[in-house]
Amino acid sequence: MIKLDDMHISNEAQFLLDLSQRAGEMAREAFNPMGVPYKSKKDTSPVTVTDIAINRMVIDEVKEKFPEWGVLGEELQWNVENNKTLLLVDPIDGTRPFTFGMGTFGFLVALVIDGKPTIGVMSNPTVRRTLWAEVGNGACHYESGNPIKVSSAETIKGTMCCIDSSSTVSAHLRKNLKLHNARAMGIYSGSEISALVAVGHATASFQELKSPHDVAAAKVVVEEAGGKVTDINGNEQRYDQKINGAIISNGKVHNELLALHKKAIAEDLADPAYKS
């Protein structure tokens, strides 16, 4: 395990990393390759007792170590009103795969100050892969201590692009990626497709999610690894409120993906067959 003195990790970053390790232990203990029981929320998405337990653990730790912070979690929140310093948490990002007994889920946590993510951690408990970054210090694989870098691809041609969306616009985007000889893949886990971009296995990912905790950690990790993260229209956005999805890329293909997304929107508007 990487030591604080060796890596010059700030106290705040070490705290987030410690949270990720505890969350990983809790998730591994609850994980079952034959499936995990769940309940459906009002929006029909699944939630497990482990989602709630991890979210509660984070709040308890923040209350003890950094009580001035607020916690904006997917399942539980604490001290968020009028608070400029927020810890954004997705206790199990990819709850659906988790309930299916699939290992493509993760823990996301990011420290956001006045709407800007400053520290991000993305971990996959099943493979014990933790990626983290602090603004200005680069991005790192925690378990090995090795730096991570995004892909050097100059174009999406012949590369992997991940799409975490089932909308009709994303259907057109998948088609356009195929026409450009790029492969489109979906995993049902924003943390996993963001991690693929951060370590260079995918050149870009596209998400239409609205919750800031889904993207805040990736904003730090991917950009410190040399990439770029914007909303789906290419704009910067705040992460203390609802977001407008995300395009997460190695930076070099960002404009290319934005153009394909714009084309997909136009095709969707012109094609009644894709209307619900």
C-alpha positions in Angstrom: 0.0 0.0 0.0 1.2 3.5 -0.8 2.4 5.4 2.3 1.4 9.0 2.9 5.1 10.1 3.4 6.2 8.4 0.2 3.5 10.0 -2.0 3.1 13.4 -0.2 -0.6 12.8 -0.2 -2.6 15.6 1.5 -4.5 14.7 4.6 -7.8 15.3 2.7 -6.7 13.0 -0.2 -5.6 10.3 2.3 -9.0 10.5 4.0 -10.7 9.9 0.6 -8.4 7.0 -0.1 -9.1 5.5 3.3 -12.8 5.8 2.6 -12.4 4.0 -0.7 -10.6 1.1 1.0 -13.3 0.8 3.7 -16.0 1.0 1.1 -14.3 -1.7 -0.9 -14.1 -4.0 2.1 -17.9 -3.5 2.7 -18.7 -4.1 -1.0 -16.6 -7.3 -1.3 -18.2 -8.7 1.9 -21.7 -8.2 0.5 -20.9 -9.2 -3.1 -22.2 -12.5 -4.4 -21.5 -13.7 -8.0 -25.0 -15.3 -8.0 -26.6 -11.9 -7.3 -27.4 -9.5 -4.5 -30.9 -8.7 -3.2 -32.2 -5.1 -3.8 -35.2 -2.9 -3.7 -36.4 -0.5 -6.4 -36.4 3.2 -5.9 -39.1 5.5 -7.2 -37.1 5.9 -10.4 -37.0 2.1 -10.7 -33.2 2.0 -10.2 -32.0 -0.6 -7.7 -30.6 0.1 -4.2 -29.1 -2.4 -1.8 -28.5 -2.3 1.9 -24.8 -2.0 1.0 -25.4 1.2 -0.9 -26.9 2.7 2.1 -24.4 1.3 4.6 -21.4 2.6 2.7 -23.1 6.0 2.3 -23.8 6.1 6.0 -20.2 5.1 6.8 -18.9 8.0 4.8 -21.1 10.5 6.6 -20.1 9.1 10.0 -16.4 9.4 9.1 -16.8 13.0 7.8 -18.6 14.0 11.0 -15.6 12.7 13.0 -12.7 13.9 10.8 -14.0 16.9 8.8 -17.3 18.0 10.4 -17.2 21.3 8.4 -17.8 19.4 5.2 -21.1 18.4 3.8 -21.8 15.0 2.2 -23.8 14.8 -1.0 -24.4 11.1 -1.5 -26.5 9.2 -3.9 -28.5 7.6 -1.1 -28.0 9.9 1.9 -26.9 13.6 2.5 -25.7 15.5 5.4 -24.8 19.2 6.1 -25.2 20.2 2.4 -27.3 23.4 2.6 -25.3 26.5 1.9 -22.0 24.5 2.3 -19.3 25.3 -0.3 -17.2 22.3 0.7 -18.9 19.0 -0.3 -17.9 15.4 -0.4 -19.7 13.8 -3.3 -20.2 10.0 -2.9 -21.6 7.3 -5.0 -21.4 4.3 -2.7 -21.9 1.7 -5.4 -21.7 3.1 -8.9 -23.1 0.4 -11.0 -25.6 -1.0 -8.5 -27.4 -2.9 -11.3 -24.3 -5.0 -12.2 -23.6 -5.4 -8.5 -27.1 -7.0 -8.0 -26.5 -9.2 -11.0 -23.2 -10.6 -9.5 -21.1 -8.7 -12.0 -17.8 -7.1 -10.9 -18.2 -4.0 -13.0 -19.1 -1.6 -10.3 -17.2 1.0 -8.3 -17.0 3.5 -5.4 -16.7 7.2 -6.3 -15.8 10.0 -4.0 -14.7 13.6 -4.8 -14.0 16.7 -2.7 -15.8 19.6 -4.3 -15.1 23.2 -3.3 -17.3 26.0 -4.6 -18.5 23.7 -7.4 -15.0 22.5 -8.5 -13.7 19.0 -7.8 -10.3 19.1 -6.3 -9.6 15.5 -5.3 -11.1 12.4 -6.9 -11.0 8.7 -6.2 -12.5 5.9 -8.4 -12.1 2.4 -7.1 -13.3 -1.0 -8.3 -13.4 -3.2 -5.1 -13.6 -6.6 -7.0 -10.2 -6.1 -8.7 -8.8 -3.8 -6.1 -8.0 -1.0 -8.6 -8.0 2.4 -7.1 -7.4 5.5 -9.3 -6.9 8.8 -7.6 -5.8 12.4 -8.3 -5.5 15.8 -6.7 -5.6 18.9 -8.8 -2.1 19.8 -9.9 -0.4 16.6 -8.8 -1.1 14.1 -11.6 -3.1 10.9 -11.4 -2.0 7.6 -9.9 -2.9 3.9 -9.5 -3.0 3.8 -5.7 -2.1 0.1 -5.1 1.1 0.3 -7.2 2.0 3.9 -7.0 2.4 4.1 -10.7 1.2 7.2 -12.6 -1.7 6.8 -15.1 -2.1 8.4 -18.5 -4.9 8.7 -21.0 -4.6 7.3 -24.6 -2.4 9.1 -27.1 -4.8 8.5 -29.9 -5.3 11.5 -32.2 -8.7 10.3 -33.6 -11.4 7.9 -32.5 -10.8 5.7 -35.6 -10.0 2.2 -34.5 -10.4 2.9 -30.8 -12.9 2.0 -28.0 -15.5 4.6 -26.9 -17.8 3.8 -24.0 -21.5 5.0 -23.9 -23.4 4.8 -20.7 -26.8 5.7 -22.0 -29.8 4.1 -23.7 -31.4 7.2 -25.2 -32.3 7.5 -28.8 -29.6 10.1 -29.3 -27.0 7.7 -28.0 -28.3 5.1 -30.4 -27.5 7.5 -33.3 -24.1 8.2 -31.6 -23.3 4.5 -31.6 -24.2 4.3 -35.3 -21.9 7.3 -36.1 -19.0 5.8 -34.1 -19.3 2.6 -36.0 -19.3 4.6 -39.3 -16.0 6.1 -38.1 -14.5 2.7 -37.4 -14.7 3.2 -33.6 -16.1 0.5 -31.3 -18.8 1.5 -28.9 -19.2 -0.3 -25.5 -21.6 0.0 -22.6 -21.0 -1.3 -19.1 -23.8 0.3 -16.9 -21.1 1.8 -14.6 -20.0 5.3 -15.1 -17.0 4.7 -12.8 -15.8 1.8 -15.0 -16.0 3.6 -18.3 -14.4 6.7 -16.8 -11.6 4.4 -15.4 -11.1 3.0 -18.9 -10.4 6.5 -20.3 -8.2 7.4 -17.4 -5.8 4.4 -17.9 -5.9 4.7 -21.7 -7.9 1.6 -22.7 -10.7 3.8 -24.1 -10.3 7.1 -25.9 -13.6 8.5 -24.6 -16.8 7.9 -22.8 -20.2 9.5 -23.1 -22.8 9.8 -20.3 -26.1 11.5 -20.0 -26.3 11.3 -16.2 -27.6 14.3 -14.3 -26.1 13.6 -10.8 -22.8 15.3 -10.0 -21.5 12.4 -7.9 -21.4 10.3 -11.1 -18.8 12.5 -12.7 -17.0 14.7 -10.1 -14.2 12.1 -9.3 -13.6 11.5 -13.0 -13.3 15.2 -13.6 -10.2 15.2 -11.5 -8.7 11.8 -12.2 -9.1 11.9 -16.0 -7.9 15.5 -16.4 -4.9 14.9 -14.1 -4.1 11.9 -16.3 -4.0 14.3 -19.3 -7.6 14.1 -20.6 -10.6 16.4 -20.7 -14.1 16.3 -19.0 -17.0 18.6 -20.0 -20.7 18.4 -20.2 -22.3 16.8 -23.3 -22.1 20.1 -25.2 -18.5 20.7 -24.4 -19.0 23.2 -21.6 -17.5 23.4 -18.1 -20.0 22.8 -15.3 -20.4 23.0 -11.6 -20.5 19.8 -9.5 -22.5 21.0 -6.6 -25.8 20.8 -8.6 -27.4 18.8 -11.3 -25.1 18.3 -14.3 -25.7 18.0 -18.1 -24.1 14.6 -18.6 -20.4 14.3 -19.5 -18.0 13.7 -22.3 -14.9 12.2 -20.9 -11.9 11.8 -23.3 -8.2 11.8 -23.8 -8.6 15.4 -24.8 -7.4 14.9 -28.4 -10.6 13.3 -29.6 -12.9 15.6 -27.6 -14.0 17.9 -30.4 -14.5 14.9 -32.7 -16.9 13.3 -30.2 -18.7 16.6 -29.6 -19.2 16.9 -33.4 -20.6 13.3 -33.6 -22.9 14.0 -30.7 -24.2 17.1 -32.3 -24.8 15.1 -35.5 -26.6 12.4 -33.5 -29.0 15.0 -32.0 -29.8 16.4 -35.5 -30.4 12.8 -36.8 -32.6 12.0 -33.8 -34.8 15.1 -34.3 -35.2 14.2 -38.0 -36.0 10.6 -37.5 -39.5 9.9 -36.0 -38.7 6.2 -35.9 -36.5 6.8 -32.8 -39.2 8.8 -31.0 -40.7 7.2 -27.9 
